[in-house]
């Protein structure tokens, strides 16, 4: 490639970047000047911090105050169908804003930043990753996916699979009911809303395996429980789960 051609290609790439990507951070409005900055500046990304307080060893529910991680009363009395779940941080501040930009402003590229945050926040949680055979994103119904343009859980799961060198099994779990969005419902309604909403395809490929479910936000856990139920029924040996944030 000649010097002129390289210069032309560079100018065209810069033009495309200016057209398709904002020149200011969507969180703090500062100029995106550093190499590789897209949508959100590094300073805002640097404000994402893992949850440091105690949590339930099974469902991953955050506890207020200090203390060692321990089982909550709900998990002691009614263990969920997944063996353990971990969220990275509370759904607030910069993390909440980043997830909202990612999901509803169609900034799909932010999924890589969220996945990297999850990877770094939970890298030392060896019991989450040990002997995991496949990473499975919580699926969207085809109609909802068409409306949004992408499945946010798949984007995060795909990047986590790449970072950890684990197979991404994105087609084995499907959503067969286009239900009312969970965000509009109370806790008891959420449980009923997702009942029967998911199905497993290709059960033979999952039998005896350990899988890791991935979603963006954990609120009541009803979606993870329902997905885990159908996966266990299909012969999955163990289901673990990760969410980026906990509401």
Secondary structure, DSSP 8 states (H G I E B T S, - for coil): --HHHHHHHHHHHHHHHHHHS-SB-TTT--B--STT--SS-HHHHTT-----S-BBTTT--B-SSS---B--HHHHHS--SSSEEEEEEES-HHHHHHHHHHHHS--TTHHHHHHHHHHHHSTT-HHHHTT--EEEE----HHHHHHHSS-HHHHHHHHHHHHHT-EE--SSEEE------GGGS-HHHHHHHHTT-EEES-GGGTTT-EEEEEEEEESSSHHHHHHHHHHHHTT-SEEEEEEEEE-
